[in-house]
Amino acid sequence: MHQDWADLQTAYATYLASHGRSPETVRSYLSDLSQFTHYLVSKEVPLTLAELTYDRVSAFLADQRRRCSLATLERRRTSIVGWLKFLALHHAVPALALVLADRLPPAARHTTIPMYLTQAEALQLLRMLKRNIYGTDTVLRYRDHALFRTILSTGFRISEILSLSVSEVEIALSTKEFRVTGKGARQRIVPVHDDLHGPLLLWLQHRPATSSSACFLTRRGAPMRPRDAQRLITRYAVAAGIRKRVTPHTLRHTFATMLLDANVNLRLIQRLLGHSSLAITERYTHIQTAGLHEAIRSLTLSDSTPLR
């Protein structure tokens, strides 16, 4: 890869991190830019800013439309637009970069219904946690129960939960509210549900002594990573007999769906989830629409009396 090109992408990653973007977001954006780079190389396009034209960026996005989901496509567009704006502000060719960024329209409005658990499935999962099916390690059972309860009771992203320190959790238990910094360095307040207090306190009381300040730890005392949590959630979901693919984000969607079912105002749900716009939160209204269809289908109106 041309060194200047690589340096510009590395500089963009540093810029994103300095503006509060999470490590996961930075990695995703760099991965998108890497895909773009490989595409240009495959087309034998020189890796220089002079070759960064609207037609080439559009051709890349058209190519990706056939290869990835709508959500991934939109994120790749966002990654490239962000990089272009970064180049416009901090490097040469500002006019070109800004024109390119402004001309690239959104891929499409994302209306996919999020995967979520029904209330019965969520309870089924929590019961499985209490049965301690993975050996006799009670300490890890306390951790698992606290982790799952935290997602289902707060709707936090898994990166937000795993970044919590012991002191932050202790303060939250004392003040009855979490103060969390999410995507885009947006801060929000999420109250601590009464059902969450016990599991968190029990875990903190039995949490192994370690030099790490992270609340949630692995068996060896290291901070848990997102993939650790994913493996854990998958195992419990399979053991609970849930046929859906359950991820940390599935539990976040479950939290949002339960709030919507309880007739909580959409604006309040937006604030609790830390969404940048109401349009993102409105995806959950599609779930309610699906529920309406199920309700209609459940009606029994059969009548064998012939029409006269």
Secondary structure, DSSP 8 states (H G I E B T S, - for coil): --HHHHHHHHHHHHHHHHTT--HHHHHHHHHHHHHHHHHHHHTT--SSGGG--HHHHHHHHHHHHTTS-HHHHHHHHHHHHHHHHHHHHHSS-HHHHHHHHHH---S-----------HHHHHHHHHHHHTT-STT-HHHHHHHHHHHHHHHHH---HHHHHT-BHHHHHHHHHHTEEEEE-GGG-EEEEE--HHHHHHHHHHHHH----S--BSSB-TTSSB--HHHHHHHHHHHHHHTT--S---HHHHHHHHHHHHHHTT--HHHHHHHHT-SSHHHHTHHHHHHHHHHHHHHHT----------
